[in-house]
Amino acid sequence: MIENKETKQCAIPISGSIFIEKNNDKGQLKLVSNSNWFDSEYVIVSIDEDCIIINKPTLDYRGRMFKVMNIGLNSVVKLSLELPMGKFEFDTDESTEDELVVYCR
């Protein structure tokens, strides 16, 4: 683990990618990744300018969440959001154990 000198917390380096493609169900999209980051039952997905932000919900979170399904070695999330399609790498500098940042450039 890497120690962050500013916060004195240990952080696990986050690396990997997501692939967003059309899903067969009613115009939905499908997010696919083989990263171990997707180890929670649900995620929160939002888009901000040119990046996709994926969060693991806290216990008291009551907003919109998407279910993570494990299919083989991949984690799959069906989305009803407008997102760019393609393969996108995780931003290793901005991503944490609880928040994943993916730039869509």
Secondary structure, 3 states (H helix, E strand, C coil): CEEECCCCEEECCCCCEEEEEECCCCCCEEEEECCCCCCCCEEEEEEECCEEEEECCCCCCCCCCEEEEEECCEEEEEECCCCCCEEEEECCCCCCCCEEEEECC
